[in-house]
Amino acid sequence: TITSFLPLLLLLQEADLVTASSSFFSFFNLQVVNGIEIYSMKIDSKVTSRFARNVITSRAVNRGNMHKEVFFDVELPKTAFITNFSMTIDGVTYPGNIKEKEAAKQEYEKAVSKGQTAGLVKASGRKTEKFTVSVNIAAASKVTFELTYEELLKRQFGKYEMFIKVKPKQLVKDFEIDVSIFEPQGITELEAEGTFITNDLQNVIKKTFSDKKGHISFKPTLDQQRTCANCSQSLLDGDFTVKYDVKRTTPDNLQIVNGYFVHFFAPTNLPQLPKNIIFVIDISGSMSGREIEQTREALLKILDDIRDDDFLNFILFGSDVHTWKEKLIRATPENLDEARKFVRGIDTEGMTNLYGGIMKGIEMLNAAHEENVVPKRSASIIIMLTDGQPNVGISDTQDIRAHVKKATEGKYPLYNLGFGYGVDYGFLEKMALENKGLARRIYPDSDSALQLQGFYDEVSNPMLMDVELHYPENEISGLTKNSFKHFYDGSEIVVAGRFVDINQNRLTVDVKGEGANDALSFTTQQDAEQTAKAFQEQEYIFGDYIERLWAYLTIEQLLEKRTAATGEEKENLTAEVLDLSLKYKFVTPLTSMVVTKPEDYDNQAGIADKMTEGIDIFSFALSKKPNVPLMYPKRKALFDGDPHFIISVPQKEDAICFNINEKPGDVLSLINDPVTGITVNGELIGDKRANSDTKTQNTYFGKLGIANKHLNLKVTVTSEKITIQNGNEKTAFTWLDSVTLQQEGLTLIINREKNLVLSMGGGASFVIVLHQVWKKHPLQQDFLGLYTLKSHKLSEQTHGLLGQFFHPIDFTILEIHPGSDPKKPDATMIIKNKELTVTRGWQKDYRKDPKHGVDIPCWFVHNNGAGLIDGVHTDYIVSSLF
């Protein structure tokens, strides 16, 4: 009997060149809990023609004299699909089953009230997501966890790469990484290295390759794992990387097995196409500080790599749009020197006229081709970098997408780079995919400039454009993408399909593309006997690997199409992905894997899900719509409603929420930064009931006071008007106004009867949402919600009910169990060295939908945030708004 589920949530980052170019295996680490001994850890990877099947196995024994909880913790590549997970306890195996997500959700909701829940899968880094599951085992019992996942390795900079995160957290008697590679084209090079590898450990890495086979083994003894002779700490903490490439005597390689084919295309020694590149850069106020500095640094390094026959230009957008030159110009040494001078002078100003910036770039490229400014045989590219959301000019993202798609007409790929967590990544991704490009998140860190430069390096060497791979239409079905705008040096095009006649064993392929000097064409013929002969030499081929490769690639590309699709098209794509996911047992955004635990082990069960990059916040209840584009800026905090406070914790990809219950008329200190001089206070209002009991009366924020004492600025916001006091001067607006106001140190945008955006001194920005209710409502009245953006621009001394959470915060969730509401489990939260009882719940985010809001899953802290906030909530009551 299934009596409970542990929801395990996985994030899939679609169309990401970094993750798409490599396979990243992260070694599991089993945490030692009260006498649990982990005696074996192993990852066994078999790669055949770039397709990897990986089996992670960990074994533990309970050395205690009572039931103990064991955790299985592993990081996976975001592009991987889990295909199996099982637990073997005292010789009995409990396998996982793939189910449609909605069916799994219904079982979850039915079961969660009857037993314990634990575990989750979430993003743990830029390239990986973490899978965690736990089980209670009896004294002296043994448990074996086995996880299988599959992934197609993609080529980048001339090599395939496996990135293995090694972090066992303790000495392990039997620790091993074993990678076997078989490539019928032959292997030309094979490398293995680790960030933690010492001179002594270097000899422990065993590497061999000959002709078609390659093998890597890493099996350190207990003594070799120690940090010192008698230490119990392990050296194994870091990254283990395997790279390889294959022989390329011909431009392509075609393989046929059991009615399916895969075609690899990667020509070499071609002359590089000249490129026409436009950089569209967000210079709004939120980019100030480190972001714009790193952007300048990256652009200067990119200019060093621009070739003499390339053409370029820069377009900057804040509230207005500025260009370096009126048209694309050639990258002569003199022009590059002038470009460097221009880049060094880039600075921030105003808001975010994204529409104006991107449309200017497209218009400039169109004009360059129409007027023959650029060579006919050249590759045109637009790279846009933004850290925010459009709020000047056309700001409706659907309208922007429609205009951009119409303007490009598929002629140029659009690459959208989203800087940080404040961007609408879903919008950027859809717009890029609709225009033959892709989106990439640039993580706000010390290496952001390297991330930007690294992306440019991926697309800086176009060798062919308008590449078409043609297959006999009457012979092939289920063909994956076979048309590509550009082929870049060091990459590889992969196409797969199936034969109409499963017994067909011969295929002819024509490939056409436009090169730097002329049109190129290639013709390839292959039969199944040639493939079979190539595979006779090795023993570990999983026979259906080409069929599974085809299914993997098809699902990956259908999910990409689904991202930008709507209506009937999206429904059809959803049905197709679901059918393939269930048939081939892949955990995708539309399926879940259910693992039933035995009755003797707390009647637990698990669900593993895979979601999309568009979701940064996790729920312990499964979502019907895994692609809801919900984004949180770095260390974002907000309040809205009664009043509800929501604290985003990006490193946990989760949120904490709490309520403050005080009486109408009280003023609360929300943000107080003595360094920047910014303060935000809020005054509570109640409902319309006269002389009602304040203990039961709902309260809201009816008035906000935002000030910058260094600039002598005060802004008062109520549900009726907005008043700005600059020294002795006062300016007032109503919510019926549509306003864009820029003064020294102040930017204010009022979106009529919806919200306003306020920025002071180029630092943090605030979005204030107006909630309007029916004027004749017997109880409710209009109120305000506050959302902070770019809060990291405030100082480390910032405090207040919200301000204290602009600093990094960490927590651990333990002992998840049923609560009073069957759909909202309780748990123990370890935070600030305290144990708090919390409840999984939902709060509303009203930024994009002021009327209905979007549900945000979070851990709710009871009793006015007691134990979470510094001091007690009454410490934050102040005398007035200013």
VOMARFI-959198 format. One record per residue: x, y, z of N, C-alpha, C in turn; residue in one letter. Coordinates in steps of 0.05 Angstrom, whole numbers, plus 5000, padded with zeros to 4 digits. Each point is the difference from the previous one (the first is absolute). Layout:
# residues N
XYZXYZXYZA...
***
This chain:
# residues 882
501749765000498350245000501850255000T499450184982501450255000498750195020I501550075020498750175020501250285001T502350054987501050274999502050034977S500450244992502050064979502050215009F502449974991501850235003500450124973L499150254997500250134974502850084993P501149904979502750054992500050174975L500750255001499650184978502650054984L499949954974502450044983499550234981L502150164995499850224982501549944974L498650044977501349974975500550274987L502650064995500650254987500249944970Q498050104985499949934972501750194984E501149904978501550164980502250165012A501549885018502350135013502649904988D501550174987502449914986502149885019L500250115024502049895018499349725009V497549975009499249735009499749824976T499250104977499549834977502649904989A502250125006502549924988501449785015S499149935023501549825017498149825015S501149795011498549835019501350045028S498450075020501150065026499049805020F501749825008499349815020500950115027F498350025019501050095026499849765019S502249945013500049775017498250055024F498449815006498350005023501650035025F498750115021501349975026497849925019N500649785015498149915020500850115026L498350165012500650125025500049805023Q502050025017500149825023498050095021V498149835007498050085019499949785022V501050075023499749835024500949714995N502549974992501049734999499649864973G499250144979499749884974502849994986I500849764992502549974986499549964970E501250184984499949974971502549854991I499649764991502449834994500549984970Y498350104983500549994972498750234985S501450124982498950204981501249964973M498449994979501049964973498350134980K501250114980498650094976501249854976I498249874985500849844977498850134976D501650114982499150144976500949854975S498049954983500649884974499150194978K501950094984499450194979500349864973V498050004984500149884973499050214980T501850084982499350204980498750245013S501350125019499250245015497749965019R498649784999497749965017500849855025F499650135024501049895025497749885017A500549775010498349885020501649975026R499050125021501550025025498549885023N501449835014498849865023501550085025V498750125019501250095025499049815022I501849885014499349805021501450085026T498549995021501150055027498949795020S501749915017499249795019500750105029R498249955018500450095028498949795019A501050005025499049815020499650165026V497949935014499450135026501549855022N502050125011501649885021498950055028R497850155001498850065026498249785010G498650055022498349805013497050084997N499450194982497350084995499750104972M497550054992499550104973501550264995H501250034977501550244992499150104973K500350264995499350114974502650034983E499949914976502250014981499250184977V501950184992499550184977501649924976F498850004977501449964974499950274986F502350114994500250284990501850004975D499050084977501649994976499350244982V502050124987499650214981500049904972E498150094984499749904973500250244980L500749944975499950224980497150084995P499650264996497250094996498949904974K501749924981499049894975499449705000T500549875022499649715002497149935007A499349764991497449895008500449765017F498950005024500049765017498449784987I501049764999498549784988499349785020T501450005023499349805020501250075027N498649935021501050035027498849775016F501749875016499049785017501550005026S498749885021501349965026499849705006M502349895009500049725008500650005030T498149905016500349995029499949715009I502249915012500249735009499349804978D501050054976499749824978497550024984G498150185009497550034985500150274985V499549994974500250244983497350134996T499950265002497550164996500650194977Y498949934976500750164976498250244997P500950184982498450244994498349954975G497750144998498349994977499450274989N500250034974499550264987497050034996I498950235008497250064997499650284989K497650054988499350264992499850185024E500950254998500350175024497450045015K497850054985497550055014499049765016E500549764989499249765015501749975025A502650064998501749995023499250215021A499250234990499150215019497649915016K498149884986497649915014500649795021Q501949824993500849805020501450145024E501650204993501550155021498050125019Y498050154990498150145017498449815017E499549764989498549805015501749885022K502649974994501749855018501450165021A500450274995501750155017498950035028V497449975003498850035027500349755017S501049784988500149755014502849915010K502050154992502749915008502050234997G502549935003502150215000500850074971Q501150234997501150094975502850105005T501749974980502750115003501350014972A502050184997501650004976499150184978G501950084984499350164976502350004981L499550094975502150044981499950294992V502250144999500050284993502650074986K500150254989502450094988502150055022A502449904996502150035020502350164989S499950084975502150164988499250094973G501950114985499450104973499449784981R501249775004499849784981498649755010K499550005026499049755012497550045017T498749795005497750005019500449775019E499050035024500649815021497649825005K500649745001498049805007500549905028F498050015017500349915028497749835008T500549775012497949835011501049885026V498149935018500849885025498249775006S501049825017498449775009500949925028V498249925017500749905026500449704998N502349915011500649714999500549905028I499549745004500249885027502949965007A500549955026502749955010501149764984A502650024993501549794985499049964972A498150154991499049974972501850144980S499949914975501550124979498050114979K500950224987498350124979501950064977V499049954975501450074976498250184983T501050244993498650184983501349984972F498349994980501049994972498450194983E501450194987498750204983501249984973L498350004979500949994972499050244986T501750134985499150224983501549994973Y498950134980501149994973500250284989E502050044982500550264989501649984975E499450174981501650034975502250215005L502549914997502250195003500250174975L500250265004500250184977502850124999K500950064976502850084996500250315001R502150095014500550285002503050055001Q501050204985502850064999501649754993F498849834983501549774990500249765018G498549995022500149785018497349945013K499749755008497849915017501050005029Y498350075019500950035027498149875020E501249865020498549905023501050155024M498250135015500850155023498849855024F501749905018499149845022500650145026I497950065015500350135026500549795021K502350015012500949805020499950125027V498349895017499850105028498749805018K501449785007498849805017499850085029P501450215009499850105027501249825021K501049774993501349825019501749804985Q501649855014501649794988498249774993L500449894977498349774990501849774992V499449775011501749774995500249934971K497749994986499949934972499050244984D501750164990499350244985501149984972F498350034980500949964972498550174980E501450124982498850114975501149844977I498249904983500749834978498650104975D501450094980498950114976501149844976V498249874985500749854976498850144976S501650064980499150144976500549834975I498049984983500449874974499050184978F501850074982499350174977500949864974E498149924984500749854975501850164981P500050275002501850164984502949995009Q500449915025502650005012500550245018G501549965021500650225019502750114995I500250274998502550134995501450105025T498550075020501250105025498149945023E501249965024498449955024501550125024L498650175015501250135023498449965025E501350005023498649985025501650175021A498650165015501350175020498050075022E501050085023498350085022501150235015G498250185010500950235015501349925026T499349775010501049915026502349814998F500949944975502049804996502850105008I501249875019502750065009502049844984T502650055004502049844986499749715006N499449935024499749725008497549884986D497950154998497549904988500249994969L501850154988500250014971500449724989Q501649835014500649734990497649815004N498050095016497749835005498150004975V500150224985498450024976501249824978I498549804992500949814979498650074974K501550064979498950094975501249834977K498249894984501049854977498050054977T501150024975498350004977501549894976F498649864983501249884977497849974979S500550124977498149994978497250095009D498149815002497250085006499350015030K501849895017499349975028501650195018K498750105021501350165020499149925027G501750025020499249935027501450185021H498550095019501050165023499149865026I501949975018499449885026501350175022S498550055021501050145023499049865025F501949865014499249835022502150035023K499850225015501950055021499549825025P502149915013499749855025499350195022T499349895023499450165024502250195007L502549905000502350175007500450224979D499549944975500450204979497850225001Q497849935013497850205003500550205023Q501849935018500450165024501450274994R499350215015501350254997502850005013T500449815019502649965012500149725011C502349915010500549725006497949885019A499350155021498149895020497450155000N499450154979497650164999497649834992C497650095009497649874992498650164978S501050254993498850164979500949904972Q498250034981500649904973501050234982S502049934983501050184979498050044978L498249804997498350004976497850215003L500650234990498150225002500550204977D498649974978500550174977498949894975G501250074977499049934974501949804987D498949804988501549804984499050014972F501850064981499250054972501349804981T498349904981500949834979499350134973V502050024982499550124974501149814979K498650004977501049844977499050114974Y501249914978499050064973500449754983D498850014976500149774981501450084974V500849794986501350044974497950104979K500950174982498150114980501450004973R500049764988501149974973498150104979T497450025006498050104982498450215016T498550174986498450215014497949905018P499149754996497849905016500349705005D498249905017499949725007497149915003N499249784987497349915000499949725011L498249955020499849735012497149914999Q499649744994497449884997499849755018I498049995017499649775018497149955004V499049774994497349915007497850204990N500250104976497950174989500250295008G502250085013500450285008502850094991Y500350264995502650104992500750255016F502650055001501050255011502250104982V499950264994501850134981501650225015H502649985001501750205013501550154977F499850275001501150174979501850215013F502749994994501950195012502350034981A499750144978502350044981502250165012P502449954991502450145010501450144977T501950175008501750144980498550174981N497850125009498550194983500950285006L500050184980500650285006497750135017P500750185018498050125017498450214985Q497450005005498350214989500550265014L500150234986499950265014497450025015P500050145022497550035016499350295004K497450055001498950275005498649985027N501150125020499049965027499250275013I497650005011499050245014499549925029I501350155018499649975029497950205009F497849895011497950175011500149985030V500850225013500849995029498150175016I498949885022498450145019501750185018D499550265000501550185018498250145020I497749875006498250125019501350025028S498850155018501250055026500749755016G498449794996500449755015502649864991S501250084978502549884991502450145012M499650205017502250155011501749835018S502450095005501849855018501549774985G500149775014501549784989499049904973R497450004996498949904975501150154976E499950275000500950154977503149984998I501449985022502949975000500849744986E498649785008500649744988499250004970Q497850144993499350014972502150154984T501050225010502250144986502449824997R500749865022502449834999499749784979E497649874999499549794980500150114972A498850234995500050124973502850074990L501650105019502850074992501549754992L499649785014501449754993498949894973K497450034996498849914975501150164976I500450265004501250164979502849914992L501449895018502749894994499849764981D497749875000499749764983498550054974D499050244996498650064975502050004977I499249874978501749984977499850244982R502050044984500250244983497750014979D499049764992497850004980497250005012D499850025026497450015014499050294999D497350025004498650265003498750005027F499850245013498850005027498750275005L498450015022499050255011498949945028N499650215016499049995027497450175001F498049885013497550155005499549985030I499650235013499650025029497150095004L498749875019497350095007499650035030F499150245007499150065027497150094997G499450255008497450114993500050074970S502350084990500350064971501949804988D500250014973501749824985502350164988V502549915004502350134989501649804983H501350094979501649834983502950114999T501949824997502850084996500350144973W499149854979500150114973497249974988K499550154979497349994987499649754984E502249864993499749754985502449825008K499849754991502249815005502550104986L502349975014502550084988502049775002I502050004982501949785000502050035023R500949775010501749995024503050054992A500550234989502850074994501450075027T502749995000501450075025499150275011P499750204982499250275009497250005012E498249864987497249985010499949855026N501649795004500149855025501050185022L502050164995501050185021497850205008D498550104981497850185006497849855016E499549744992498049845014500849965030A502649955005500949965027499550265017R500550224988499650265013497050035007K498349934981497150015005499149825022F501149755000499249805021500850105027V502550115002500950095027498250225011R498650154983498350215008497149925005G499349754996497349915004499250035030I497850135006499150035027497049975001D498949995023497149945003498350255002T497549984992498150225003497249894994E498150105015497149974993498949725005G497949954985498549755004500749804978M498049844990500749784983498350004975T500950134979498750014974501049774983N499449755008501049774986499049994971L497450064997498949994973501550194981Y500550245008501450194983502849904993G501449885019502749914995500149774981G498449805004500149764982499050074972I497950164998499050074974502050174984M501550175014502150164987502149824988K500749795015502049814990499149854976G497549915000499049864976499850184976I499150255004499850194978502850064988E502050015018502750064990501149774983M499549755009500849774984498649984974L497450055000498449994975501150214981N500650245009501050214983502749924989A501749885017502749934991499949804977A498249815000499749804979498750134975H498050165004498650124977501850194985E501850145015501850204987502749884993E500349745004502549864993502450115016N499550095024502250095017501749775009V498849775004501449765010500249804977V502049825001500349804979497549824998P499449914976497849824996500449745014K502449904999500749755015501150075027R498350065018500850075027497749925019S500749945025498149915020499250245019A497550065001499050225017498949905026S500750135022499349915027499250245017I497949975016499350205020500449885028I501550135017500349915028498950225018I498049945015498850195018500549925029M500850195016500449965029498250185016L498549895018498250165017499949885028T499550175020499849905027497250055012D498250114984497450085011497749924982G497850155003497649954984499250264986Q498949984976499450244985497950175015P500550275002498150175014499950284987N501250034977499850254984499349934972V498450164986499149934973498149775001G500149814981498349765001501249825022I498449945020500949835022498649745002S497949964984498649745000501849804985D500849795013501949824988499049854976T497449944999498949874977500150184975Q499450265005500250194978502950024990D501950015018502850024992500849764984I499249765009500749764985498950014972R497550084997498750014974501450194981A500750245010501450204984502849904992H501449875018502749914995500049774979V498149825003499949784981499350094972K498250204998499350114974502350144988K501650145016502250164990502449834990A500649785015502349844992499449824976T497549914998499249814979501849764998E501149925023501649765001502850034987G500850254994502550044986502449995019K499650085025502350025019499349865026Y501949855011499549885026500350225022P498249985019500050195023500849855025L502150095013501049885024499450195023Y498449915020499350175022501449915025N501550185013501549945024498650145023L499049855020498650115023501950025023G500650255009502050045021498549995027F500749805016498949995027497249875001G498650055022497549875006497650184996Y500450254993497850184998498750014972G501249854981498950004973497649824997V498450054980497849824993501349804981D501249795011501549814983498249864981Y497649945008498149864982499550164975G499750265002499750184977502450004983F502450035012502550004984500349744985L499449785013500349744987498149964977E497550075004498049974978500850184976K500850245005500750184979502449904984M502049895015502449894986499349764983A498449815012499349764985498450064975L498350215002498450074977501750134977E502450075007501850134981502649854996N499949735001502249824994502450045017K499650105025502250035019499549855025G501150105021499649875027500450215021L499149935024500450185023502049875020A501450175014501949905020499950185024R500049895024500150165024502950055007R500750255005502650085010499850035030I501449845015499750005029501650235012Y498850155018501350235012502249905020P502450004991502249905016502650134991D502249935012502550134994501049934972S498949784988500949934973497950064979D498250195005497950074981501250094973S502250155001501350094975501049764984A501149805014500949754986497649854988L497750005014497749874989499150144974Q500050265000499250154976502049954977L502650015006502049954980499849714990Q499549815019499849724992497749954981G497750145004497849964981500850114973F501350234999500850114974501949804986Y501849885015501949814987498549774987D497749925010498549784989498950074972E499450254996498750084975501850184983V502550025007501850194986501349894975S499649744995501449884976498049854982N498250144987498249874981501549904976P499549754993501349884976498149964977M497549955006498049974979497450145009L498450084981497350105007498049864982M497550015009497749874986500649714993D500749855021500749714996497449844999V499749844979497649834997501049714996E498949825015500649714997497549874989L500249894976497749894986500049695000H497749895008499749715001497649924982Y500049764989497849924982497350015015P498250174992497550045014498349755002E500049834980498349775000501349765016N502450045010501449795014500150055030E499850265008500650085028497550135013I499749945026497950135016501350085027S498650185014501050085027502750134998G500550164979502650134997500350235020L502350015013500550235019500950244983T500650225013500650254986502349954980K499550094975502049954979500750264985N499350235011500750264988501250175021S502350124994501650155020501050264987F499550225014500850264989503050024998K501549915020502950025000501249745010H502349934989501749795012502650145010F500649965026502350135012502349805003Y502450114996502449835002500149875028D500849755000500249855026497549885010G497750054986497549895009499349754983S497549915001499249774984497050024997E499049944976497249974994499249715002I497849945015499149735003497149984991V499449824982497349954990499449705003V497649935009499249725003497349964988A499349754994497449944989499649705000G497749924989499349714998499149954972R500449754992499249914973497149935000F498650074978497349914996499949704999V501849884986500349714998502249925020D499349875021502049935021502249834990I499549854978502049824989501950144981N499550264993501850144983502750035013Q502249964985502650015012502050184984N499050174983501750184985498850284999R501750215002499050275000502050184985L498950194984501650204987499250285010T501950165007499550265011501550214984V498650224994501250244987500150235019D502350125003500350235018500850244983V498750235004500650244986500350235019K501950184994500450235017501550224985G500050245010501450234988502550055015E502349984986502650055013501050284994G502450065009501150264997500650074971A500649804983500750054972497949914981N498549785006498049904982498149825014D498049904985498249805011501349735002A499549865021501349745004497849785002L500749764991498149785002501649745005S498849835016501249745007497949784996F500849774991498249774997501249775015T498449865017500949785016498149764996T501249774998498549754999500949815022Q498149865011500849815022498049775000Q500949775007498149785004500449885028D498049855009500149895027502349805004A500849874979502249805003502650145007E500450244988502550155007499950085030Q497750095009499850075029500549765017T498749774993500349765016502949915001A501450034978502849924999501750185019K499350265000501550185017499649945030A497749875006499449955029500749725009F501149844983500749735008502149985021Q501750215001502449985016499550055030E497750105007499650085028497649855012Q500149975027498149825013497850145016E500150265003498150125019497950184986Y499549974974498050164987497249925011I498450205008497249945006498650024973F498949784991499249964972498050214989G498450125017498050194990501050285003D502650045001501150275006499250214979Y500049934974499350204980497050075002I498349805006497250065004499650185024E501449955022499750175023501250274995R502250014985501250264993497950164984L498749874981497950144984497850105018W499149835019497950095018500850235017A502549995011501150225016500050264985Y501249994976500250244983497350114992L498149824994497350084992498650145023T500149885024498750125023501350275007I502650024999501450255006499150224981E499849944974499350204980497050075002Q498349805006497150065003499550175024L501549965022499750175023500950284994L502050034983500950274992497950144984E498749864981497850114985497750085017K499549825020497750045018500350265016R502450085006500550245016498750244988T500250034973498950244988497249954987A499049765002497449944987497750085017A497650034987497650065014497749834988T497750005014497649894990500249714991G498849944977499949724990502849894994E501850174990502749914995501349905025E499750155022501249925025498849745010K497449974997498649755009501149764985E500450034973501049784984502849935008N501750205004502749955008500149865028L498350095018499949885027499349714997T498049934984499249724997502249834988A501550114981502149854988502349955019E500850215015502149975020499249795021V497550025010499149825020500149714991L499149964975499949724989502949894999D501950164990502749904998501349965027L499450185019501249985027499149755014S497449934997499049765013501149754986L500150014973500949764985502949945006K501750205002502949955004500950055029Y498050055018500550025028502050215007K499550254990501650235007498450185019F501350095021498850205018500550274987V497850124989500150254986498150195015T499750254990498150185014497149915000P499449794985497249914998499649735014L502149885011499749745013501350015028T499449805016501249975027500749715004S502049955016500749735007499149965029M498449795004498949945026501649755011V501150035024501449795013498649935026V498949765002498549925024501949865019T500150105024501649885021498449805015K501449805012498649785013498550095025P498049855007498250085023501650015026E502149835002501550005025501850245003D500250164979501850235001498450264998Y498250045020498450245002498150054977D499449794985498050024979500650244982N502550044993500750234984500149934970Q499750214984500349974972501250264989A501050004976501350244989499050064972G500150264994499450094973502450164991I501049954976502150164987498850154977A500350264999499050174978502350144986D499550084976501950174985498550244990K501050245007498750254992501950164982M499150244993501450164981501450245013T501950124985501550235010498250225009E497650024989498250215006499150005029G500449785015499149995028502550015018I500150205017502250025019499149935028D497549965004498949945027498749734999I500449855022499049725000497649975018F498449804993497749945016500149715009S499149945023499849735009497449884991F498450154985497749894986500650044970A499349804983500950014973498250204984L501250124980498650204984499049894974S497650074991499049914974501650144978K501050245005501250164979503050055007K501749814992502850025008501550234988P498850144980501650214987499050285007N498750035023499150275009502550175004V500350234986502450165002500150175025P500949905022500050145025502950055008L500850255002502850075005500350175025M502149955015500650165023502750134997Y500250265005502650135000501749905024P502650074999501849905021499150125027K499849825020499250075027497650195000R497949934985497750174999498249955024K498850225011498149975021497650184993A497749925009497650154993497949975021L498050185000497749955016497650074982F497749875006497650064986497749865016D497750135001497849865012499650085029G500049815018498750035026501950045024D502350135002501950024978501749755000P500349884977501649764996502850084992H502049885013502850054992501149754987F501350034977501149774986503050064995I501749825009502950034998501149784981I501150094977501249814982502749925009S500749744998502649905008501149864975V501350154982500849894974501849765001P501949995019501849775001498549755008Q497650025012498449785007497849954979K499850204981497850004980497449965015E499550155021497649975016499450275013D497950005016499250255013498949955028A500350205017498950005027497950225002I497849965014498050215003499050015029C499050245007498950035026498150244999F498250025019498150225003500750175024N499250255000500250185023497250095007I499249945024497350075009500150225021N499550254991499950235019497650164993E499550215016497550154998500250234979K497850084989500050234981501250245012P501550154984501350245010502949965007G500849755006502849955006501750044975D502450105004501950034978502449815005V500749844980502149805002502450094984L502449955012502550054986500649774982S500050044973500349794981502949984990L501250234993502750014990501450255012I502449965010501550225012502949964994N501150154981502849984993501550265007D501650005021501350255009502250084980P501049824983502150074982499050154975V497949894987498950134976498050215008T499050005025498150195009497149934993G499649774989497349924992498449875023I497650095004498249885020497349954987T498749795008497249944991498449925024V497950155006498249945022497149974989N498449845014497349964990497950025023G497850144995497950035019497749814995E499149865021497849804997497350145000L498249884984497250085001498449745005I497550035010498349775004497749994980G498149835005497750004983498050215009D497750004988498150225005498349965025K500449785014498449965024500850205022R498150155010500550195021500249865027A502150085015500349905028500149705001N501149874979500249715000502449915017S499949755007502249885016502550004983D502150145009502550014984501449734998T499349825018501349744999498949834977K497650054991498849844979499850164974T500650265001499750174977502449974981Q499449974973502149994981501350284997N502750004997501450264996501649984975T500450244988501550024975501850255002Y501850034981501550254998498450204983F499350225012498550204985501650254993G502450025012501750244994502949915003K501750094981502849945000501650264999L502250015016501850224999502849914992G501050104977502649924990501750254999I502349995013501750245002502949934994A501550214991502949994998501050255013N501149975024500850245015502450144988K501749854985502350124988499150194977H497849934987499050174978497750185008L499349995026497850165011497449964984N499549744994497749924984498149845018L497450054997497949855014497749944980K499249764999497749924983497949875018V497650114999497849885015498049884981T499349755004498249864982497649905016V497650084991497549895011498449874977T497749905006498349884979498750224983S500450255007498750224985502150164984E502350055012501950184987502949935007K501850124984502949985005501150285002I501450055022501150275005503049985003T501450174984502950025001500850265013I501649985020501150245013503050014996Q501050194984502850034994500950265013N501249985024500650255015497450135008G499650254992497550145006497949984978N500749874978498249984978498349755002E497550024993498249775001498649974973K499849754991498649934975498249765006T497550024990498049795006498949894974A499549735001498749864978497849835012F498149924983498049805008500549744985T498649795008500349744987498750004973W498550214993498850024973502050114980L502350105009502150114982501749774989D501050054976502249834989502450184998S502149945016502250195004502749864997V501950134986502849925001501550255008T501150005024501350245011502949935007L501850174991502949975006501050275011Q500949995025501350235012502749915010Q501650185010502649935010499749815024E500949754997499949805021497349865002G498150064983497349885002498949924973L499149754998498549924976497349885009T497850104989497349915008498449944974L498849764999498249934979497449915012I497850134992497349925010498649864976I499349755004498349864981497250025010N498450154986497350095009498449775013R499250065025498349835016501049715003E502749974996501249735004502250005020K502250144993502349995017501850244994N502050045017502050204994502849885005L502050104986502749915003501650245009V501549975022501450225012502949925005L501950184992502849955005501350265010S501649985021501450235011503049965000M501350204987503050005001501349774985G498649874981501249794985500449745015G498749985024500349765016497649814997G499049905022497849825000497550134988A498449844986497450094989497849885015S497750135000497649905014497650004981F498549795000497549994985497750005021V498250204997497750025019497549934983I498649805009497649914986497550115014V498250114984497550105011497849794998L498949925023497849815000497450155004H498350004979497550145001497749805004Q498250065018497649835004497550164993V497949864998497450124994499450215022W499450254991499750225020497849955020K498049844992497749955018500449745015K502449894999500549755016499550065029H498549835014499350065028502450005019P502249864993502249985019502750104988L500849914977502750054990500250284989Q502550105001500750264987502649974985Q500650204983502449994984502549985018D502149864990502449985016502449984980F502549985012502450014984501749755005L501649934980502049795003502750104991G502249915013502750104994501749774992L501550034977501949814991502750144995Y502249875010502650124996501549874977T501450164985501749914978502850105005L502049844993502850085003500750075029K498949845018500450065028503049985008S501649854984502849975007501550274997H498750204988501350264998499850165027K498549905019500050115027502449895015L500750145022502449925014499549765018S502249895011499849775018498950085027E499750265006498950095025496950044999Q498949934976497150034997498549825020T497950115012498349845018497150084996H498349915018497150034997498749734996G497350005001498649754996500749874974L500450154979500949904974503050024997L501250225008502850064995501949795011G499349885023501849805011500449764983Q498149954981500149774982501450064974F501150244997501550064976502849895002F500749895023502649865003499549704997H502149854993499749724996498849865024P498249814996498849855021499849714992I500449825018499949724993498249855020D498949784992498349845018500049714990F499249825018499749724993497349915009T498749834983497449895006500349715007I498949925023500149725010497249915008L499849745002497649875012497450104989E499749994974497550094987497849795007I497850105009497849825009497350134996H497949855000497350124995499350215021P498750214990499150225018497049985003G498850215011497150015005498550014973S501350114980498850014973501549784983D498549804990501349784985501850104977P499450234988501550104977502350175009K500450055026502150185009501649865022K502049854993501649865021501550195018P500549915024501750155019502849894999D501950155010502849915001501550155022A502449915005501850155018502050154983T500250265005501950174986502350075019M502549944992502350095015501050254987I499950235015500850264990501050175023I502250134996501250175021500549845026K500749744997500549825022497549965017N497750024988497549965014498449794985K498349865014498149814988497250125000E498850034977497450124998498149804986L497549995009498049854987498850174978T500149904975499150164977498049834984V498550134983497949874984500450084971T499849804982500250054972497450134991R500250244989497650154992500450164975G498250184995500150174976499450295007W501350184987499450285002499750114972Q498950244998499450124974502250204992K500949984975501750204987498350164980D499650265006498150154984501450194980Y502649964995501350194983498950014971R499549764989499150004972497049984998K498749915020497149975000498950115026D499650275001499250135025497249905010P498449894982497349925007500049725013K501349814987499949725009502649915013H502350104991502549925011500949734990G502549935006501149734994500849875026V499249755003500749855024503049955002D501150065024502849955005500249795023I501249774995500449815021502250095019P499649965026501950095019499749855027C502050025017499849895027499050225018W497749965013498750205016501049985029F501050235010500950015028497850135017V499149875021497750095015500850215021H497950115013500450185023501650254993N499150144979501350254992503049974994N500649784988502849954992501949955023G498949925023501749955024502249804994A502450065007502349834995501350044973G498550124981501150074974501150285000L498350195008500950285000501750055025I501750204998501750085023498150135021D500449925025498350115021497149914997G498150175008497249944998498750214982V497749934989498850184979499450285011H499450025026499350275010502550195001T502449884998502450174998500050184975D498449934981500150144974497850214997Y498650055022497950215000501550275004I499550194982501250275001497850215002V500950255006498050215006498650114976S501350014976498850134977501349894975S498950094976501049904975502950094995L500850235011502750104995501550055026F
***
